[in-house]
Amino acid sequence: MMAIFSPELMIYLMDMVGVVACAIAGTTLALHKRFDLFGCILVSMINAIGGGTIRDVMLDRHPLFWMTDLTYVVIITLTSLICQIFFNHYQKIDRTLKFFDAIGLAAFSVIGLKVGLSFGAHPMIAVMMAVLTSIAGGIMRDMICNEIPLVLQKEIYISASIAGSLLYFALEGLGVANGVQDTLTLATIFGVRMLAVHLDWHLPSIRLNHRSNDP
């Protein structure tokens, strides 16, 4: 049993979960914007593998993961097509988008963190890779769909990824088993993000109040 659920397989499965979730989120938004068949697939591709691609380029990790494993392209395409067929079941666009975004955020944060660490990156750089992997695809998706990216607003998004990454290092320091470590990190990131959505948590913005010189 232990050999079946190896760390490499668990990482791969997490990656696939994130890919499917982001493909659904990307297709849902694209359909809401009335993109055509291939436009929806393109947006789902960018959302699902955009962050990982930028991460790998920055880490000089070649060849790119989705170019050597066509499973990514096939899964994203099939997910997008299925989502387009059953789009009428996803009418609450905002909640649907944020739910699947949260799944992708959690999965890709852990993937990015572990990839960064596997390349010997400093923990701070590894956290940056976690954030980049989890948000870059969503930013590009929103820009293509002419939306203000969620992560650039006052949403609890990047902070959830950072919080999960810090927990990962804390659990590692306590000697927690790798599988438990990954699961708790995933649950924390997803939980923080969904609590923020349901309880309407937002980060405060820092604004300088300029007083008028008028009397």
Sine and cosine of phi, psi and omega as CSV:
sin_phi,cos_phi,sin_psi,cos_psi,sin_omega,cos_omega
0.00,0.00,-0.67,0.74,-0.03,-1.00
-0.90,0.45,-0.59,0.80,-0.01,-1.00
-0.93,0.38,-0.56,0.83,-0.01,-1.00
-0.92,0.40,-0.70,0.71,-0.03,-1.00
-0.99,-0.15,0.89,0.46,0.03,-1.00
-0.96,0.30,0.37,-0.93,0.02,-1.00
-0.83,0.56,-0.61,0.79,-0.01,-1.00
-0.90,0.44,-0.66,0.75,0.01,-1.00
-0.92,0.38,-0.64,0.77,0.01,-1.00
-0.89,0.45,-0.66,0.76,0.03,-1.00
-0.90,0.44,-0.68,0.74,0.00,-1.00
-0.89,0.46,-0.68,0.73,0.02,-1.00
-0.91,0.42,-0.65,0.76,0.06,-1.00
-0.88,0.48,-0.66,0.76,0.02,-1.00
-0.88,0.48,-0.68,0.73,-0.01,-1.00
-0.92,0.40,-0.62,0.79,0.06,-1.00
-0.87,0.49,-0.72,0.69,0.02,-1.00
-0.90,0.44,-0.64,0.77,0.01,-1.00
-0.88,0.47,-0.73,0.69,0.00,-1.00
-0.89,0.45,-0.71,0.70,-0.01,-1.00
-0.88,0.48,-0.70,0.71,-0.02,-1.00
-0.95,0.32,-0.52,0.85,0.07,-1.00
-0.91,0.42,-0.63,0.77,0.05,-1.00
-0.91,0.41,-0.71,0.70,0.00,-1.00
-0.88,0.47,-0.70,0.71,-0.01,-1.00
-0.90,0.43,-0.70,0.72,0.00,-1.00
-0.91,0.41,-0.65,0.76,0.00,-1.00
-0.87,0.50,-0.71,0.71,0.02,-1.00
-0.93,0.37,-0.66,0.75,0.00,-1.00
-0.89,0.46,-0.65,0.76,0.05,-1.00
-0.91,0.42,-0.63,0.78,0.04,-1.00
-0.88,0.47,-0.51,0.86,0.04,-1.00
-1.00,0.02,0.09,1.00,0.05,-1.00
0.91,0.42,0.63,0.78,0.12,-0.99
-0.96,0.28,0.39,-0.92,0.02,-1.00
-0.99,0.12,-0.08,-1.00,-0.08,-1.00
-0.79,0.61,-0.81,0.58,-0.07,-1.00
-0.97,0.23,-0.46,0.89,0.09,-1.00
-0.89,0.46,-0.66,0.75,0.03,-1.00
-0.90,0.43,-0.66,0.75,0.02,-1.00
-0.91,0.42,-0.66,0.75,0.01,-1.00
-0.88,0.48,-0.73,0.68,0.01,-1.00
-0.88,0.47,-0.65,0.76,0.01,-1.00
-0.91,0.41,-0.59,0.81,0.05,-1.00
-0.89,0.45,-0.75,0.66,-0.02,-1.00
-0.89,0.46,-0.67,0.74,0.00,-1.00
-0.91,0.42,-0.64,0.77,-0.13,-0.99
-0.99,0.16,-0.61,0.80,-0.09,-1.00
-0.87,-0.50,0.01,1.00,-0.03,-1.00
-0.89,0.45,-0.72,0.69,-0.02,-1.00
-0.91,0.41,-0.69,0.72,0.01,-1.00
-0.90,0.43,-0.57,0.83,0.02,-1.00
-0.91,0.41,-0.74,0.67,0.02,-1.00
-0.89,0.46,-0.66,0.75,0.04,-1.00
-0.85,0.53,-0.75,0.67,-0.05,-1.00
-0.92,0.40,-0.59,0.81,0.06,-1.00
-0.90,0.44,-0.68,0.73,-0.01,-1.00
-0.92,0.39,-0.54,0.84,0.01,-1.00
-1.00,0.03,0.00,1.00,-0.05,-1.00
0.84,0.55,0.68,0.73,0.00,-1.00
-0.99,-0.13,0.97,-0.25,-0.07,-1.00
-0.79,-0.61,0.45,-0.89,-0.13,0.99
-0.95,0.31,0.29,-0.96,0.00,-1.00
-0.87,0.49,0.63,-0.77,-0.13,-0.99
-0.82,0.57,-0.66,0.75,-0.07,-1.00
-0.99,0.16,-0.17,0.99,0.05,-1.00
-1.00,0.06,-0.34,0.94,0.02,-1.00
-0.97,-0.23,-0.27,0.96,0.02,-1.00
-0.79,-0.61,0.99,-0.13,-0.07,-1.00
-0.94,0.35,-0.09,1.00,0.06,-1.00
-0.83,0.55,-0.61,0.79,-0.01,-1.00
-0.86,0.51,-0.77,0.64,-0.04,-1.00
-0.90,0.44,-0.67,0.74,-0.01,-1.00
-0.91,0.42,-0.73,0.68,-0.03,-1.00
-0.89,0.45,-0.68,0.73,0.00,-1.00
-0.90,0.44,-0.71,0.70,-0.01,-1.00
-0.89,0.46,-0.74,0.67,0.00,-1.00
-0.89,0.45,-0.67,0.74,0.01,-1.00
-0.88,0.47,-0.69,0.73,0.01,-1.00
-0.89,0.45,-0.68,0.73,-0.01,-1.00
-0.90,0.44,-0.70,0.72,0.02,-1.00
-0.90,0.45,-0.66,0.75,0.01,-1.00
-0.90,0.44,-0.62,0.79,0.02,-1.00
-0.91,0.40,-0.61,0.80,0.00,-1.00
-0.92,0.40,-0.65,0.76,-0.08,-1.00
-0.97,-0.25,0.45,0.89,-0.08,-1.00
-0.86,0.51,-0.52,0.85,-0.03,-1.00
-0.87,0.49,-0.30,0.95,0.02,-1.00
-1.00,0.10,-0.08,1.00,-0.05,-1.00
-0.85,-0.52,0.84,0.55,-0.07,-1.00
-0.97,0.25,-0.49,0.87,0.02,-1.00
-0.99,0.16,0.99,0.16,-0.15,-0.99
-0.85,0.53,-0.69,0.73,-0.09,-1.00
-0.90,0.43,-0.77,0.63,-0.02,-1.00
-0.93,0.38,-0.62,0.78,0.03,-1.00
-0.88,0.47,-0.73,0.68,-0.03,-1.00
-0.88,0.47,-0.71,0.71,-0.05,-1.00
-0.95,0.33,-0.54,0.84,0.03,-1.00
-0.91,0.42,-0.78,0.63,-0.03,-1.00
-0.95,0.31,-0.50,0.87,0.12,-0.99
-0.87,0.49,-0.65,0.76,-0.01,-1.00
-0.90,0.44,-0.63,0.78,0.05,-1.00
-0.90,0.44,-0.74,0.68,0.03,-1.00
-0.89,0.46,-0.65,0.76,0.02,-1.00
-0.85,0.53,-0.74,0.67,-0.03,-1.00
-0.91,0.42,-0.77,0.64,-0.06,-1.00
-0.90,0.44,-0.72,0.69,-0.07,-1.00
-0.96,0.27,-0.44,0.90,0.08,-1.00
-0.90,0.44,-0.72,0.69,0.00,-1.00
-0.91,0.41,-0.68,0.73,0.02,-1.00
-0.86,0.50,-0.76,0.65,-0.02,-1.00
-0.87,0.49,-0.66,0.75,0.01,-1.00
-0.89,0.46,-0.73,0.68,-0.05,-1.00
-0.93,0.36,-0.60,0.80,0.05,-1.00
-0.91,0.42,-0.70,0.72,0.03,-1.00
-0.86,0.51,-0.72,0.70,0.00,-1.00
-0.91,0.41,-0.59,0.81,0.00,-1.00
-0.91,0.41,-0.38,0.93,0.04,-1.00
-1.00,-0.06,0.18,0.98,0.04,-1.00
0.97,0.26,0.35,0.94,-0.01,-1.00
-0.94,0.34,0.50,-0.87,0.11,-0.99
-0.87,0.49,0.57,-0.82,-0.01,-1.00
-0.76,0.64,-0.62,0.79,0.01,-1.00
-0.91,0.41,-0.64,0.76,0.04,-1.00
-0.92,0.38,-0.61,0.79,0.03,-1.00
-0.88,0.47,-0.63,0.78,0.05,-1.00
-0.91,0.42,-0.64,0.77,0.05,-1.00
-0.89,0.46,-0.62,0.79,0.04,-1.00
-0.92,0.40,-0.58,0.81,0.05,-1.00
-0.89,0.46,-0.73,0.69,-0.01,-1.00
-0.91,0.41,-0.72,0.70,-0.03,-1.00
-0.88,0.48,-0.71,0.70,-0.02,-1.00
-0.88,0.48,-0.60,0.80,-0.11,-0.99
-1.00,0.08,-0.36,0.93,-0.10,-0.99
-0.90,-0.43,-0.40,0.92,-0.13,-0.99
-0.89,0.46,-0.66,0.75,0.01,-1.00
-0.89,0.45,-0.66,0.75,0.02,-1.00
-0.91,0.41,-0.59,0.81,0.04,-1.00
-0.90,0.44,-0.73,0.68,0.01,-1.00
-0.90,0.44,-0.63,0.78,0.05,-1.00
-0.86,0.52,-0.75,0.66,-0.04,-1.00
-0.91,0.41,-0.60,0.80,0.02,-1.00
-0.91,0.42,-0.67,0.74,0.04,-1.00
-0.89,0.45,-0.59,0.81,-0.02,-1.00
-1.00,0.03,0.20,0.98,0.05,-1.00
0.85,0.53,0.67,0.74,0.05,-1.00
-0.89,-0.45,0.51,-0.86,0.15,-0.99
-0.95,0.31,0.86,-0.52,-0.05,-1.00
-0.81,0.59,0.73,-0.68,0.00,-1.00
-0.81,0.58,-0.67,0.74,-0.12,-0.99
-0.95,0.33,-0.25,0.97,0.02,-1.00
-1.00,-0.08,0.02,1.00,0.07,-1.00
-0.99,-0.13,-0.31,-0.95,-0.06,-1.00
-1.00,0.00,0.40,0.92,-0.03,-1.00
-0.95,0.30,0.56,-0.83,0.14,-0.99
-0.98,0.20,1.00,-0.07,-0.13,-0.99
-0.70,-0.71,-0.93,0.37,0.05,-1.00
-0.88,0.47,-0.65,0.76,-0.02,-1.00
-0.89,0.45,-0.52,0.85,0.04,-1.00
-0.92,0.39,-0.65,0.76,0.03,-1.00
-0.90,0.44,-0.68,0.73,0.01,-1.00
-0.91,0.42,-0.68,0.74,0.01,-1.00
-0.87,0.49,-0.69,0.73,0.03,-1.00
-0.90,0.43,-0.64,0.77,0.01,-1.00
-0.90,0.44,-0.66,0.75,0.03,-1.00
-0.91,0.42,-0.63,0.78,0.06,-1.00
-0.89,0.46,-0.64,0.77,0.01,-1.00
-0.83,0.56,-0.74,0.68,-0.01,-1.00
-0.93,0.38,-0.59,0.81,0.03,-1.00
-0.90,0.43,-0.70,0.72,0.02,-1.00
-0.92,0.40,-0.59,0.81,0.05,-1.00
-0.90,0.45,-0.66,0.75,0.03,-1.00
-0.90,0.43,-0.47,0.88,0.01,-1.00
-1.00,0.08,-0.05,1.00,0.03,-1.00
0.97,0.23,0.42,0.91,0.00,-1.00
-0.93,0.36,0.60,-0.80,0.00,-1.00
-0.84,0.54,0.57,-0.83,-0.11,-0.99
-0.85,0.53,-0.68,0.73,-0.01,-1.00
-0.90,0.44,-0.67,0.74,0.03,-1.00
-0.92,0.39,-0.64,0.77,0.02,-1.00
-0.85,0.52,-0.74,0.67,0.01,-1.00
-0.90,0.43,-0.69,0.72,-0.05,-1.00
-0.90,0.44,-0.70,0.71,0.00,-1.00
-0.92,0.40,-0.59,0.81,0.04,-1.00
-0.92,0.40,-0.71,0.70,0.05,-1.00
-0.86,0.52,-0.74,0.67,-0.04,-1.00
-0.89,0.45,-0.62,0.78,-0.02,-1.00
-0.91,0.41,-0.74,0.67,-0.01,-1.00
-0.89,0.46,-0.75,0.66,0.01,-1.00
-0.89,0.46,-0.69,0.72,-0.03,-1.00
-0.89,0.45,-0.70,0.71,0.01,-1.00
-0.89,0.46,-0.69,0.73,-0.02,-1.00
-0.91,0.42,-0.70,0.72,-0.04,-1.00
-0.95,0.31,-0.55,0.83,0.09,-1.00
-0.89,0.45,-0.64,0.77,0.03,-1.00
-0.89,0.46,-0.62,0.78,0.01,-1.00
-0.93,0.38,-0.75,0.66,-0.08,-1.00
-0.96,0.28,-0.55,0.84,-0.04,-1.00
-0.99,-0.15,0.06,1.00,0.05,-1.00
0.86,0.52,0.71,0.70,0.09,-1.00
-0.98,0.18,0.64,-0.77,0.05,-1.00
-0.63,-0.78,0.48,-0.87,0.10,-1.00
-0.98,0.21,0.61,-0.79,0.03,-1.00
-0.95,0.31,0.49,-0.87,0.07,-1.00
-0.97,-0.24,0.58,-0.82,0.00,-1.00
-0.99,-0.10,0.90,-0.44,-0.02,-1.00
-0.81,-0.59,0.65,-0.76,0.07,-1.00
-1.00,-0.07,0.86,-0.52,0.01,-1.00
-1.00,0.08,0.94,-0.34,0.00,-1.00
-1.00,0.01,0.89,-0.46,0.01,-1.00
-0.98,0.21,0.64,-0.77,0.01,-1.00
-0.95,0.31,0.58,-0.82,0.04,-1.00
-0.99,0.13,-0.08,1.00,-0.02,-1.00
-0.93,0.36,0.58,-0.81,0.01,-1.00
-0.93,0.37,0.00,0.00,0.00,0.00
